[in-house]
């Protein structure tokens, strides 16, 4: 009997990532190189390097973009201060923020007032969290992990509401919420779930695979929150070992010793070509029986940013 690969589905690109990457590709077609992007358009090494090769210049802040040029904001979203900074430099902006992140920004604006404090469950310093918290400076407290939920001390006398980063572990977020509710019974819930559908679906698929896997390989970059979570979920749900790799060449043959079944998945910002390369590498190491394990179907698509749609129409492309 050949050694097995259990290939998770859904995996790879979500609708928000696809929209952001296509936005940059269309900008290259419309304007030619260079195209400026603030931060990494999505958290994936291969995607960023491929776009750099085509003439994309990634900058940390808008003041690195020549005055009057176009800058694209990444899928993770930016704060109003970043929009203001771009406007002050007369930059044309294209906002490729994932619509599901934009939804959380709207929630912050909706809840932020002088009587309310927002407890934002997320990773301190993550671009998405910085952009979201920037919607209401001084009215958002970041709650990082379970310790954060146990230790956060809200401003006395404020009403409380919790929101979350879109790419967290579903299980850990629920546990953080449970701790917050226990400590602050009056805390208000968001109007709808903030964790994105793709993050949840990819975690659900790996939960089905992990108990039967000797090893799980997650294709994704180390700065990709949802990819890192997939490794954690795989271990939590029974995988004997789990590793995060950007490329098939990073996989080590010694990981395969004594292994009969390998689970494979990829983060929401990973192109399928990288998964194909890993499957080929595994087949070269006797793992030739590849079976897809599908947790659910995905059909969501997002329209490109309005600025790009107008330009495409004007150009007749």
Buried (B, 14 or more C-beta within 10 A) or exposed (E): EEBBBBBBBBBBBBBBBBBBBBBBBBBBBBBEEBBBBBBBBBBBBBBBEBBEEEEBBBEEEBEEBEEEBBBBBBBBBBBBEBBEBBEEBEBBBBBBBBBBBBBBBEBBEBBBEEEBBBBBBBBEEBBBBBBBBBBBEEBBBBBBBBEBBEEBEBEEEBBBBBBBBBBBBBBBBEBBBEBBBEBBEEBBEBEEBBBBBBBBBBBBBBBBBBEBBBBBBBBBBEBBBBBBBBBBBBBBBEBBBBBBBBEBEEBEEEBBEEBBBBBBBBBBBBBEEBBEBBBEBBBEBEBEEBEEBBBEEBEEEBEBBEBBEEBBEEEEE
